[in-house]
Amino acid sequence: MIGFALYFLFSPRVGDLPSRQRVGMGTFALGIGGGVGFYDGFFGPGTGSFFALACVALLGQGLRQATASTKLLNFTSNVAALLVFALGGHVVWGVGLAMAGGQWAGAWLGAHLVVRHGARLVRPLLVAVSLALSLKLLVGG
């Protein structure tokens, strides 16, 4: 997570303009979708940062497009987890629906802010959240 924060902070490729795509969509889907999806199911914290970094670094997306792609990829990962836990009978539906409502509201607000402010808002937020999450995981609190 600290490495991701440093990448977002110092990489000249992190901006609103797209750059050159480095891998095909099939490779991205299998490698990043499978790898980050597994990570999300096993551990979880920072999944959105992993997806955003991969979209910028590998697909050449600008930060606005990467943020939009990350929302869809994160949603897909969450639906897969829901299916696995629902099939096992381990879903607390009331809590899950409240969390889904909060996630929808946050995604709606975040999407509007990204469209309005772009990389000048998203880039420092990604750095700050990645560093804060790293600190929390390192301290163990």
C-alpha positions as CSV (number, residue, x, y, z in Angstrom):
1,M,0.0,0.0,0.0
2,I,2.9,2.4,0.7
3,G,4.3,1.6,-2.7
4,F,1.0,2.4,-4.3
5,A,0.9,5.7,-2.5
6,L,4.4,6.5,-3.7
7,Y,3.4,5.5,-7.3
8,F,0.3,7.8,-7.2
9,L,2.4,10.6,-5.7
10,F,5.4,10.6,-8.1
11,S,4.4,8.9,-11.3
12,P,3.9,11.3,-14.2
13,R,1.4,8.9,-15.8
14,V,-1.2,9.5,-13.1
15,G,-3.4,12.3,-14.4
16,D,-6.6,12.8,-16.4
17,L,-5.1,12.0,-19.8
18,P,-4.8,8.4,-21.0
19,S,-1.5,6.9,-21.9
20,R,-0.3,3.8,-23.8
21,Q,-2.0,0.5,-22.9
22,R,0.6,-2.1,-21.8
23,V,-1.5,-5.3,-21.7
24,G,-4.5,-6.7,-23.5
25,M,-7.9,-6.9,-21.9
26,G,-7.8,-10.7,-21.6
27,T,-4.4,-10.6,-19.8
28,F,-5.7,-7.8,-17.5
29,A,-8.9,-9.7,-16.7
30,L,-7.1,-12.9,-15.9
31,G,-4.1,-11.4,-14.1
32,I,-5.5,-8.4,-12.3
33,G,-9.2,-9.5,-12.1
34,G,-8.2,-12.9,-10.8
35,G,-5.3,-11.8,-8.6
36,V,-6.9,-8.8,-7.0
37,G,-10.3,-10.6,-6.8
38,F,-8.5,-13.4,-4.8
39,Y,-6.8,-10.8,-2.6
40,D,-10.1,-9.0,-2.0
41,G,-11.8,-12.3,-1.0
42,F,-8.9,-13.4,1.2
43,F,-7.8,-10.1,2.8
44,G,-9.6,-7.0,1.3
45,P,-8.1,-3.7,2.4
46,G,-6.9,-1.5,-0.4
47,T,-8.6,-3.4,-3.2
48,G,-9.8,-0.2,-4.9
49,S,-6.2,1.2,-4.9
50,F,-4.9,-2.0,-6.5
51,F,-7.6,-1.8,-9.2
52,A,-6.9,1.9,-9.8
53,L,-3.2,1.4,-10.1
54,A,-3.6,-1.5,-12.5
55,C,-6.0,0.5,-14.7
56,V,-3.6,3.5,-14.8
57,A,-0.3,1.5,-15.2
58,L,-1.5,-1.4,-17.4
59,L,-4.5,-0.2,-19.3
60,G,-3.2,3.4,-19.7
61,Q,-6.4,4.9,-18.4
62,G,-6.5,8.5,-17.1
63,L,-7.4,8.8,-13.4
64,R,-11.1,9.6,-14.1
65,Q,-11.6,6.6,-16.3
66,A,-9.6,4.4,-13.9
67,T,-11.8,5.5,-11.0
68,A,-14.9,4.6,-13.0
69,S,-13.4,1.2,-13.9
70,T,-12.4,0.6,-10.3
71,K,-16.0,1.2,-9.1
72,L,-17.3,-1.5,-11.5
73,L,-14.4,-4.0,-10.7
74,N,-14.9,-3.5,-7.0
75,F,-18.7,-4.0,-7.3
76,T,-18.1,-7.2,-9.3
77,S,-15.8,-8.5,-6.6
78,N,-18.4,-7.7,-3.9
79,V,-21.1,-9.5,-5.8
80,A,-18.9,-12.6,-6.2
81,A,-18.3,-12.5,-2.4
82,L,-22.0,-12.1,-1.7
83,L,-22.8,-15.1,-3.9
84,V,-20.2,-17.3,-2.1
85,F,-21.3,-16.3,1.4
86,A,-25.0,-16.5,0.4
87,L,-24.6,-20.0,-0.9
88,G,-23.0,-20.9,2.4
89,G,-25.8,-19.3,4.4
90,H,-23.4,-16.8,6.0
91,V,-25.0,-13.4,5.1
92,V,-26.4,-11.0,7.7
93,W,-28.9,-9.4,5.3
94,G,-29.8,-6.3,7.3
95,V,-26.2,-5.3,7.9
96,G,-25.3,-6.2,4.3
97,L,-28.2,-4.1,2.9
98,A,-27.2,-1.1,5.1
99,M,-23.6,-1.4,3.9
100,A,-24.8,-1.6,0.2
101,G,-26.7,1.6,0.7
102,G,-23.7,3.3,2.2
103,Q,-21.5,2.0,-0.6
104,W,-24.0,3.3,-3.2
105,A,-24.2,6.7,-1.6
106,G,-20.4,6.9,-1.4
107,A,-19.9,5.8,-5.0
108,W,-22.5,8.3,-6.2
109,L,-20.9,11.2,-4.4
110,G,-17.4,10.1,-5.3
111,A,-18.3,9.7,-9.0
112,H,-19.7,13.3,-9.1
113,L,-16.6,14.7,-7.4
114,V,-14.3,12.8,-9.8
115,V,-16.2,14.1,-12.8
116,R,-16.0,17.6,-11.5
117,H,-12.5,17.7,-10.1
118,G,-10.6,14.8,-11.8
119,A,-7.0,14.0,-10.9
120,R,-6.4,17.1,-8.8
121,L,-8.8,15.6,-6.2
122,V,-8.4,11.9,-6.8
123,R,-4.6,11.7,-6.8
124,P,-4.1,13.3,-3.3
125,L,-7.0,11.3,-1.9
126,L,-5.6,8.0,-3.2
127,V,-2.2,8.9,-1.6
128,A,-3.7,9.9,1.7
129,V,-6.1,6.9,1.9
130,S,-3.3,4.4,0.9
131,L,-0.9,5.8,3.6
132,A,-3.6,5.9,6.3
133,L,-4.6,2.3,5.5
134,S,-1.0,1.3,5.6
135,L,-0.5,2.9,8.9
136,K,-3.6,1.3,10.3
137,L,-2.5,-2.2,9.1
138,L,1.1,-1.6,10.5
139,V,-0.1,-0.4,13.9
140,G,-2.8,-3.1,14.0
141,G,-5.5,-0.9,15.4
